[in-house]
Amino acid sequence: MRAAGPVFENVAISPTFSNIPTLVTLDFYPANLERSDYTSYLILYSIDGGGFVYDDQVSWYGGSYSISFTLGTLLPGNHTVTLQILGSGVAPNGGTQLALWSFSPWSFTVDPPPPPPENGLCAIPEVHYFCASGTAVGQFYMGNAAGGMYMWQCSGISGGTSDSCFEFDFPGPVFPPQDGVCSQTHYGCQVGSSIKPSQNGSTYNWDCLGTNGGVTISCSEAVILTPPPTNSCTGPGFAGSRICPGADSELLVNTPRTLSSSCTGVKCEYNCRPGYEYDGTTSSCEATQCNDGIDNDGDGKIDYRAPRRSGVSNDPGCTSILDNNEADLFGLPKISASRKIINTGATTTLLWNTSNNDESLCSLTGGLISGNPLSPTAGDVETGSVDVTITARTTFTLTCPSGTASVTVDILPRGFET
């Protein structure tokens, strides 16, 4: 049967902005309908303008139904929601009764978020009628020929606070001009500021800028060349190590090589390369389990990037050559279906992820499927898919050593196939 057309009432939408989930509540009053007439519902949505629906439910409130659901990932702009509800229950004659309520499209608009507030700030140092942020307003000068004070405000933007600013306007003291004076050290000045530093062959050149209108003086100094040091690091190096940055530069004397767990700034100091760890008992660098060429956890897989050396697949327990534990880290398996409600005899696709489990120990059951889902695939594969056809509600279960996961596919009632 097709129920009388419902009426939207008490439409409520929580005001939100872009990409924030939005809760929607709709009340409707179906004609000649009691709560006991229908025991299950299927809510069908179509959203124009982007977004998706989740957490939908139908509730009975003494003669009316209330539908609530959440619209997710709403972008600014216009949106239209088209809603249908399929109700099913036991008819008075003991059979099955169905009802489909179709609602007129419901439209609403999501506004973009307002810009964040920005407080007004005076410039530092304060320069009259300028702002570090905000807009200068209320400019005012109070004074006379002998001086005074500038006053203004830097008004905040989008609700930000305002900052009051002022600058004194009084004549300063008068200083006599001074000529620049060179220092005995290159690029230095006894009087004035050093400018234009350069080195031309064996000469340093620079200028000392005069102050208060004084004369700028050119300066120079001979470059004293010193021979580079001839000292070096002595003694043999260390296997699996590298010299610390700068440890062999500017040596004052020949220095023996040393090995430590980390660089401390000592000359000729070494620490272990990536893929090796410092062993304080032997003062040596030992390869990590994920870099030593050994199957430490006995799973037939060796090290990180092992194919470059032995042709054996990477050990899944290794995240890098810095990892000192080859033990595998297993996760819970996952399974889902591309369509969870289909017509009788239609096809859906099961997708799974075994999350580092040994695929040969995993099995997939449900319907006509039984066995290892990855057995046709060679190599270390964690994900896969298979198309299944069903004629009744079916639950598919993926079982691995670390746990199980399942997904259920439902069948649409006759007369409502899509």
C-alpha positions as CSV (number, residue, x, y, z in Angstrom):
1,M,0.0,0.0,0.0
2,R,1.1,3.6,-0.5
3,A,0.6,5.9,2.5
4,A,-0.9,9.3,2.2
5,G,1.6,12.0,1.6
6,P,3.4,13.2,4.8
7,V,3.8,16.7,5.8
8,F,7.1,18.3,7.1
9,E,6.8,20.1,10.4
10,N,9.2,21.5,12.9
11,V,12.1,21.3,10.5
12,A,15.2,22.1,12.6
13,I,18.9,22.3,11.4
14,S,21.8,23.2,13.7
15,P,23.6,26.2,12.2
16,T,27.1,25.2,11.1
17,F,29.7,26.2,8.5
18,S,31.7,24.4,5.9
19,N,32.9,20.8,6.7
20,I,31.2,20.6,10.1
21,P,28.5,17.8,10.6
22,T,25.0,19.2,10.7
23,L,22.2,17.6,12.7
24,V,18.7,17.7,11.0
25,T,15.4,16.8,12.6
26,L,12.2,16.5,10.6
27,D,8.7,15.7,12.0
28,F,5.9,14.3,9.8
29,Y,2.3,13.0,10.4
30,P,1.3,10.1,8.1
31,A,-2.5,9.7,7.7
32,N,-4.4,6.8,9.4
33,L,-1.2,5.3,10.8
34,E,-0.4,3.8,14.1
35,R,3.1,3.0,15.5
36,S,2.2,-0.7,15.7
37,D,1.5,-0.9,11.9
38,Y,5.2,-0.8,11.0
39,T,8.1,-2.2,12.8
40,S,11.1,-1.4,10.6
41,Y,12.1,1.4,8.3
42,L,14.6,2.1,5.5
43,I,15.5,5.7,4.9
44,L,16.6,6.7,1.4
45,Y,18.4,10.0,0.8
46,S,19.5,12.0,-2.2
47,I,21.7,15.2,-1.5
48,D,22.3,17.8,-4.2
49,G,25.2,20.2,-3.5
50,G,27.6,17.8,-1.7
51,G,27.6,16.0,1.6
52,F,26.5,12.7,3.0
53,V,24.1,11.2,5.6
54,Y,24.8,9.1,8.7
55,D,23.3,8.3,12.1
56,D,19.8,8.3,10.7
57,Q,16.8,7.1,12.8
58,V,13.0,7.2,13.0
59,S,11.1,7.7,16.4
60,W,7.4,7.6,17.3
61,Y,6.0,10.5,19.3
62,G,2.2,9.8,20.0
63,G,0.7,10.2,16.6
64,S,3.7,11.6,14.7
65,Y,7.1,10.3,13.5
66,S,10.4,12.2,14.0
67,I,13.3,11.6,11.6
68,S,16.8,12.7,12.6
69,F,20.0,12.3,10.7
70,T,23.3,14.1,10.3
71,L,24.5,15.8,7.1
72,G,28.3,15.6,6.9
73,T,30.9,17.6,4.9
74,L,28.6,20.4,3.9
75,L,30.4,23.0,1.7
76,P,29.1,26.6,1.5
77,G,26.3,27.1,-1.0
78,N,22.8,25.7,-1.8
79,H,21.8,22.2,-0.8
80,T,18.7,20.1,-1.6
81,V,17.7,16.9,0.4
82,T,15.2,14.4,-1.2
83,L,13.9,11.9,1.4
84,Q,11.9,8.7,1.1
85,I,11.0,6.3,4.0
86,L,10.1,2.6,3.3
87,G,8.1,1.1,6.2
88,S,7.4,-2.6,6.6
89,G,5.3,-4.5,9.2
90,V,2.6,-7.2,9.7
91,A,-0.8,-6.5,8.0
92,P,-4.1,-7.3,9.8
93,N,-4.4,-10.5,7.7
94,G,-1.1,-11.7,9.0
95,G,0.8,-10.9,5.8
96,T,3.4,-8.2,5.1
97,Q,2.4,-4.6,4.6
98,L,4.7,-2.0,3.1
99,A,4.4,1.8,2.8
100,L,6.6,4.4,1.0
101,W,6.5,8.0,2.1
102,S,8.0,10.5,-0.4
103,F,8.7,14.0,0.7
104,S,9.0,17.1,-1.4
105,P,12.6,18.2,-1.8
106,W,13.8,20.4,1.1
107,S,16.4,23.1,0.4
108,F,18.7,25.2,2.6
109,T,21.8,27.3,2.3
110,V,25.1,27.0,4.2
111,D,27.0,30.3,4.5
112,P,30.8,30.4,4.5
113,P,32.4,30.9,7.9
114,P,33.1,34.6,8.9
115,P,36.7,35.8,8.9
116,P,38.4,35.5,12.3
117,P,38.6,38.6,14.4
118,E,41.8,40.7,14.1
119,N,42.8,43.1,16.9
120,G,44.0,46.6,16.0
121,L,47.7,47.3,17.0
122,C,49.7,50.5,17.0
123,A,52.9,50.5,14.9
124,I,56.2,50.0,17.0
125,P,57.8,52.5,17.1
126,E,54.6,54.6,16.8
127,V,54.5,56.6,13.6
128,H,51.5,58.9,13.6
129,Y,48.4,57.6,11.8
130,F,50.0,54.2,11.0
131,C,48.8,50.8,12.3
132,A,50.6,47.5,12.6
133,S,47.2,45.9,12.1
134,G,43.7,47.2,11.7
135,T,42.5,50.5,10.3
136,A,43.6,54.0,11.5
137,V,40.5,56.1,12.6
138,G,39.9,59.2,14.7
139,Q,43.1,61.0,13.6
140,F,43.7,64.1,15.7
141,Y,46.5,66.6,16.5
142,M,46.7,68.6,19.6
143,G,49.5,71.3,20.0
144,N,51.0,74.5,18.7
145,A,54.1,75.9,17.0
146,A,56.3,74.6,19.9
147,G,55.1,71.0,19.4
148,G,52.3,68.7,20.4
149,M,50.9,65.2,20.2
150,Y,49.4,63.1,17.4
151,M,46.5,60.8,18.5
152,W,44.6,58.1,16.6
153,Q,43.1,54.6,17.0
154,C,43.8,51.4,15.2
155,S,40.3,49.8,14.8
156,G,40.0,46.0,14.9
157,I,38.6,43.9,12.0
158,S,35.7,41.4,12.2
159,G,35.0,42.2,15.9
160,G,38.6,42.6,17.0
161,T,39.5,45.1,19.7
162,S,40.9,48.6,19.0
163,D,44.2,50.1,20.2
164,S,44.7,53.7,21.2
165,C,48.0,55.3,19.8
166,F,49.8,58.6,20.2
167,E,53.2,60.2,19.1
168,F,54.8,63.2,20.6
169,D,55.8,66.1,18.2
170,F,58.6,68.1,19.9
171,P,61.8,69.4,18.4
172,G,64.9,67.3,19.4
173,P,68.3,68.5,20.4
174,V,70.8,69.7,17.7
175,F,74.1,67.7,17.4
176,P,77.1,68.9,15.5
177,P,78.4,67.0,12.5
178,Q,81.1,64.4,13.0
179,D,83.4,62.8,10.4
180,G,83.7,59.0,10.3
181,V,86.9,57.6,12.0
182,C,88.3,54.1,11.0
183,S,89.0,51.5,13.6
184,Q,92.3,49.5,13.7
185,T,90.3,46.3,13.1
186,H,88.8,45.7,9.7
187,Y,85.1,46.7,9.1
188,G,85.1,48.6,12.4
189,C,84.6,52.4,13.0
190,Q,85.6,54.5,16.1
191,V,83.1,57.2,14.9
192,G,80.2,56.6,12.5
193,S,78.7,53.4,11.1
194,S,80.6,50.8,9.0
195,I,79.2,50.4,5.4
196,K,80.3,48.7,2.1
197,P,82.5,45.9,3.6
198,S,84.5,44.0,0.9
199,Q,87.8,42.1,0.4
200,N,90.0,42.7,-2.6
201,G,92.8,40.3,-2.8
202,S,95.0,41.0,0.2
203,T,93.1,44.1,1.4
204,Y,89.9,44.6,3.5
205,N,88.0,47.7,2.5
206,W,85.1,49.6,4.1
207,D,83.7,53.1,4.8
208,C,82.9,54.8,8.1
209,L,79.8,56.9,7.6
210,G,79.8,60.4,9.1
211,T,77.0,61.5,11.4
212,N,74.9,64.7,11.4
213,G,76.2,65.7,8.0
214,G,79.9,64.7,8.7
215,V,82.3,63.4,6.0
216,T,82.3,59.6,5.2
217,I,85.9,58.2,5.4
218,S,87.2,55.2,3.4
219,C,89.2,52.6,5.4
220,S,91.4,49.6,4.5
221,E,93.5,46.9,6.3
222,A,96.0,44.4,4.9
223,V,94.8,40.7,5.1
224,I,97.2,38.5,7.1
225,L,97.1,35.0,5.5
226,T,97.6,32.0,7.8
227,P,98.4,28.5,6.5
228,P,95.7,25.8,7.1
229,P,96.3,23.4,10.0
230,T,98.1,20.2,9.1
231,N,96.9,18.2,12.1
232,S,94.6,15.1,11.6
233,C,92.6,12.4,13.4
234,T,94.8,9.4,14.2
235,G,94.1,5.7,14.7
236,P,91.8,3.2,12.8
237,G,88.1,4.0,12.2
238,F,85.1,2.0,13.5
239,A,83.0,-0.4,11.6
240,G,79.4,0.8,11.0
241,S,80.3,4.4,12.2
242,R,80.6,7.9,10.7
243,I,82.5,10.9,11.9
244,C,80.5,13.6,13.7
245,P,79.9,16.9,11.9
246,G,82.9,19.2,12.2
247,A,84.8,16.8,14.4
248,D,87.9,16.8,12.3
249,S,88.0,20.5,11.5
250,E,90.4,23.1,12.9
251,L,92.5,20.6,14.9
252,L,95.1,22.2,17.1
253,V,97.0,18.9,17.5
254,N,96.8,15.4,16.1
255,T,93.8,13.8,17.9
256,P,92.9,10.0,18.4
257,R,89.6,8.8,17.0
258,T,86.9,8.0,19.6
259,L,83.5,6.3,19.4
260,S,80.4,7.4,21.4
261,S,76.7,6.8,21.5
262,S,76.0,10.4,20.3
263,C,77.9,13.4,19.1
264,T,79.1,15.7,21.9
265,G,81.4,18.1,20.0
266,V,84.7,16.3,20.8
267,K,87.3,16.5,18.0
268,C,87.7,13.3,15.9
269,E,84.5,11.9,17.5
270,Y,82.5,9.1,15.7
271,N,79.0,7.7,16.3
272,C,77.0,4.8,14.6
273,R,75.6,5.1,11.1
274,P,71.8,4.6,10.6
275,G,71.0,0.8,10.9
276,Y,73.6,0.3,13.7
277,E,73.3,0.8,17.5
278,Y,76.1,1.7,19.9
279,D,77.1,-1.2,22.2
280,G,78.6,0.3,25.4
281,T,80.0,-3.1,26.6
282,T,82.2,-3.6,23.5
283,S,82.5,0.1,22.4
284,S,81.4,-0.9,18.9
285,C,78.5,-0.4,16.4
286,E,76.2,-3.4,16.1
287,A,73.7,-3.8,13.2
288,T,70.0,-3.6,14.1
289,Q,67.7,-6.7,13.6
290,C,66.3,-5.0,10.5
291,N,69.7,-4.4,9.0
292,D,71.8,-7.5,10.0
293,G,70.9,-9.9,7.2
294,I,69.4,-12.5,9.7
295,D,65.8,-13.8,9.9
296,N,65.5,-12.9,13.6
297,D,61.8,-13.8,14.1
298,G,61.9,-17.0,11.9
299,D,59.1,-15.9,9.5
300,G,61.2,-16.4,6.4
301,K,61.5,-12.7,5.8
302,I,64.7,-10.7,6.4
303,D,65.4,-7.1,7.2
304,Y,64.1,-3.8,5.8
305,R,64.7,-3.5,2.0
306,A,66.1,-7.1,2.0
307,P,65.4,-7.7,-1.7
308,R,68.4,-5.6,-2.6
309,R,70.6,-8.3,-0.9
310,S,69.0,-11.7,-0.8
311,G,65.8,-11.6,-2.9
312,V,63.7,-12.3,0.1
313,S,60.7,-10.1,0.8
314,N,60.9,-7.3,3.4
315,D,60.0,-8.4,7.0
316,P,56.7,-6.8,7.8
317,G,57.9,-6.3,11.4
318,C,60.6,-3.8,10.1
319,T,59.6,-0.1,9.7
320,S,63.2,1.0,8.7
321,I,66.8,0.0,9.2
322,L,66.7,1.8,12.5
323,D,64.1,-0.8,13.8
324,N,65.9,-3.3,16.2
325,N,62.9,-5.7,16.4
326,E,61.8,-7.9,13.4
327,A,58.7,-9.2,15.3
328,D,55.6,-8.6,13.1
329,L,52.9,-6.2,14.3
330,F,49.5,-7.6,13.4
331,G,46.3,-5.5,13.2
332,L,42.6,-6.5,13.2
333,P,41.3,-7.6,9.7
334,K,38.7,-5.4,8.0
335,I,35.9,-6.2,5.5
336,S,33.3,-4.1,3.7
337,A,30.8,-4.2,0.8
338,S,30.5,-1.8,-2.1
339,R,26.6,-2.0,-1.7
340,K,25.0,-3.2,1.5
341,I,21.4,-3.3,0.1
342,I,20.8,-5.0,-3.3
343,N,18.1,-6.6,-5.4
344,T,17.6,-10.3,-5.2
345,G,20.2,-12.0,-7.5
346,A,22.2,-8.8,-7.8
347,T,26.0,-8.5,-7.3
348,T,28.0,-6.6,-4.8
349,T,31.8,-6.4,-4.2
350,L,33.5,-7.5,-0.9
351,L,36.7,-5.7,-0.1
352,W,39.1,-6.7,2.7
353,N,42.4,-5.9,4.4
354,T,44.2,-8.5,6.5
355,S,46.4,-5.9,8.3
356,N,49.8,-7.7,8.3
357,N,48.3,-11.1,9.2
358,D,49.6,-14.2,7.4
359,E,47.1,-14.5,4.6
360,S,47.5,-18.3,4.4
361,L,45.9,-18.5,7.9
362,C,42.9,-16.2,7.0
363,S,39.6,-17.5,5.7
364,L,36.5,-15.8,4.2
365,T,33.0,-17.5,4.8
366,G,29.4,-16.6,3.9
367,G,27.1,-17.5,1.1
368,L,28.9,-19.7,-1.4
369,I,32.4,-18.5,-0.3
370,S,34.7,-20.6,1.8
371,G,38.5,-20.6,2.0
372,N,41.5,-18.3,2.0
373,P,40.5,-15.1,0.2
374,L,44.1,-14.4,-1.0
375,S,45.1,-17.9,-2.0
376,P,45.0,-17.2,-5.8
377,T,47.4,-14.3,-5.3
378,A,51.2,-14.7,-5.0
379,G,53.3,-12.6,-2.7
380,D,52.7,-10.6,0.4
381,V,49.3,-9.0,-0.3
382,E,47.2,-7.5,2.4
383,T,44.1,-6.3,0.5
384,G,41.7,-7.9,-2.0
385,S,38.1,-8.1,-3.4
386,V,35.6,-10.5,-4.8
387,D,32.2,-10.1,-6.4
388,V,29.3,-12.1,-4.8
389,T,25.7,-12.7,-5.8
390,I,23.0,-13.4,-3.2
391,T,19.3,-14.1,-3.0
392,A,18.8,-13.6,0.7
393,R,20.3,-11.6,3.6
394,T,23.9,-12.8,4.0
395,T,26.7,-12.2,6.5
396,F,30.3,-12.6,5.3
397,T,33.1,-13.1,7.9
398,L,36.9,-12.6,7.5
399,T,38.8,-14.6,10.1
400,C,42.6,-14.1,10.7
401,P,44.9,-15.0,13.6
402,S,44.5,-11.5,15.1
403,G,40.7,-11.5,15.0
404,T,37.6,-11.4,12.8
405,A,35.5,-8.9,10.9
406,S,32.1,-9.2,9.2
407,V,29.7,-7.3,6.9
408,T,26.0,-8.0,6.2
409,V,24.3,-7.5,2.8
410,D,20.5,-7.0,2.8
411,I,17.9,-7.7,0.0
412,L,15.3,-5.1,-1.0
413,P,11.7,-6.3,-0.5
414,R,9.8,-7.3,-3.6
415,G,8.1,-4.4,-5.3
416,F,10.8,-1.9,-4.2
417,E,13.8,-3.2,-6.3
418,T,15.9,-0.5,-7.9
